[in-house]
């Protein structure tokens, strides 16, 4: 139970951090310091995706115990982990106005300090935490009314849902498959890297360039601030939808991995 709670907490933090990376991008556009913002956002995404491996280590113990008794016992814990991904994403969405304000402040600090260690030294202290309270921005219901999909490519939103679902379920489906196939445990576990790799390739080739293009248009005044706000809002909501879709994909993805193992 303790390991499950830690895995859920870790998953929540990972998905909240990945969603908050959008706040740095939006803050970079608003402050006209996009290069610095993208550097900080990329750092957050890299750390969160690397942390996904640690998440796998935490959850693997659950799969191992289930494999020794009844593999079905791992299904409920895995669904709780997926639920924590949705909760983490939702928290980041609710805090998004505050995160954008804090991100703008961090970008300004980074320009002064010039390095990540110096930035952490300047902000990760009691004074910095007190100053962060000044950047609290409560979410408003009017934000939802502005998120009509018009003006943002529907394919971009749909792809973000699918890629997020694949990325979210990849490690869990591989570990769940290992519980059903203890003899092929290593192969099943390693398949998560393939699944997440495919999701990363789709994101890099089809999603990131389009987001970059829309961002560049905003920087050059070819797109309104409202259009950019809508784009990031829909991207976050599609990430949330993707984590929910992952619940439905868990069992089919596990079955697919088990079928693939029979080919090798």
C-alpha positions, 0 to 999 in steps of 0.5 A, a space after each residue: 500500500 505504501 509503495 502504491 501511494 508513493 507511485 500515485 504521488 510520483 505520477 501526480 507530480 510527473 503529469 502536473 509538471 509536464 502540463 505546467 511546461 505549457 505555462 513557461 511557453 505562454 509566459 515566454 510569449 507574453 514576456 517576449 523571451 521565448 528562447 529562455 522559456 523553452 529552455 526552462 520548459 524543456 528542462 521540466 519535460 526532460 526531468 518528468 520523462 526521466 522520472 517516468 523510469 523511476 515510476 516504473 521501478 515503484 510499480 514493478 513490485 506490484 506487478 511482481 507480487 500479482 504475478 506470483 498470485 493472481 495477475 488480476 490483482 494488479 489491475 485496480 492499483 494500476 487504475 489508481 495510478 492512472 487516476 493520479 495522472 488525471 488528478 495531477 493534470 487537472 491540478 496543473 490546469 486549475 493552477 495554470 494562471 498562477 503558474 504562468 505568472 510564476 513562470 514569467 518571474 522565473 524567466 526574469 530571475 534566470 536572465 539575471 542569475 544566468 544558470 539553473 543552480 543560481 536560479 534555485 539558490 535565488 528562489 528556493 528559499 523562505 523569501 522566494 516562497 513568500 514572494 511566490 504568494 504574490 503571484 497567485 491567480 485564481 482560475 475563472 470560469 470565463 476561461 472555459 467559455 473561451 476554449 471553443 475549438 475554432 481557430 485551433 487545428 482539430 487534428 492537433 487536439 486529437 493527436 495530443 489526446 492519443 499521444 498522451 494516452 499512449 505515453 501515460 499507459 505505456 509503462 503500466 501496460 508493460 508491467 501489467 503484461 509482465 504479471 501475466 507472462 513471468 517467463 517473458 518479464 524482461 521483454 514485457 518490461 522493455 516494451 514500455 520503452 518502445 511504446 513511449 518511444 513511438 509516442 515521443 516520435 509522434 509528438 516530435 514530428 506532428 505536435 511540437 512543430 505545429 505548436 511551434 508554428 502557432 507560437 512563432 506567429 504569436 511572437 510576430 503579431 500574426 496571431 492574437 494573444 487570445 488565440 495562443 491562450 486558447 491553443 494552450 488551454 485546449 492542449 491542456 484539456 486534451 492532455 487531461 482527456 488523454 489520461 482518462 483515455 489511458 484507463 480504457 487503453 490499459 487492458 487492450 494495450 496489455 493484450 497487444 503486448 502479450 500478443 507481441 511477445 508471442 512473436 519473439 
